[in-house]
């Protein structure tokens, strides 16, 4: 999937939950760009925190 998320997104060392369960810990500290690609292991459950 080539999903795209609009930033910014913060990583405070927390876990994000998706509708299908939980995903791995965020590895980004801060992504200020306008888009976030599905390259992240958490691409399907990123949440602004």
C-alpha positions as CSV (number, residue, x, y, z in Angstrom):
1,X,0.0,0.0,0.0
2,X,1.2,3.5,-0.7
3,X,-0.7,5.3,2.0
4,X,0.2,8.9,2.8
5,X,-0.4,10.8,6.0
6,X,-0.3,14.5,6.5
7,X,2.2,15.7,9.1
8,X,3.4,16.8,11.4
9,X,3.6,13.8,13.7
10,X,5.3,13.6,17.0
11,X,7.1,10.7,18.7
12,X,7.0,10.8,22.4
13,X,8.1,7.2,22.8
14,X,4.6,6.0,23.1
15,X,2.8,3.2,21.2
16,X,0.1,3.9,18.8
17,X,-2.9,1.6,18.3
18,X,-4.6,0.8,15.0
19,X,-8.0,-0.6,14.4
20,X,-6.5,-4.0,13.9
21,X,-4.5,-3.9,17.1
22,X,-1.2,-2.4,18.2
23,X,1.9,-1.6,16.2
24,X,5.6,-1.2,16.9
25,X,7.1,1.8,18.7
26,X,7.4,5.0,16.7
27,X,11.0,5.5,15.5
28,X,10.6,9.1,14.4
29,X,11.2,12.0,16.7
30,X,9.5,14.5,14.6
31,X,8.4,14.6,11.0
32,X,7.8,18.2,9.9
33,X,7.2,17.4,6.2
34,X,3.8,17.6,4.5
35,X,3.6,13.9,3.8
36,X,4.5,10.7,5.6
37,X,4.9,7.6,3.5
38,X,4.2,4.0,4.3
39,X,7.9,3.4,4.8
40,X,7.2,3.6,8.6
41,X,6.4,0.3,10.4
42,X,3.6,2.3,12.0
43,X,2.3,3.7,8.8
44,X,-1.2,2.2,9.4
45,X,-1.6,3.5,12.9
46,X,0.2,6.8,13.2
47,X,-1.6,9.2,15.5
48,X,-0.7,12.8,16.5
49,X,0.4,12.5,20.1
